[in-house]
Amino acid sequence: MRFDALVGSPLPAQLTAMGYIVEKIGESQRILPHAVVQRFEVSSSGALVAATEGSTRPVSVTVTNAGIATVERFDLRIP
C-alpha cells in the first residue's frame, strides 16, 4: 500500500515503531484545503490587517485556504 504524508509528519516513524515496513519512494505535490493559513489582527481603526511577525497583538481571525503542499510518498508493507 502507498500513502502520502506532509513533510515532517510523524506518521511514517510511528508506523515503523509499530513494526510496519515503511520506505520513502519519492515526493509529490497535493492540493490541500488547509495549506495556506492567514492570521489577522484588529488595527487601531478597527479594520482587520494581516498579522506581522513579532507582533504582540492577539490574532483575531485565522483563515485557511486551499493551496499546494509538498508531500512525501511512502510504501507500506506488513512484515
KADAJO-V819538 format. One line per field, one symbol per residue. psi: psi as a letter, one per 40 degrees, with the letter a starting at -180 (. if undefined). A space follows every 50 residues. Layout:
psi=???
This chain:
psi=iiiiiiheiedddddddeeihhhheaiaiihiefdhhhhiihideeihih hiheieiihdhhhiiiihihiihihhih.
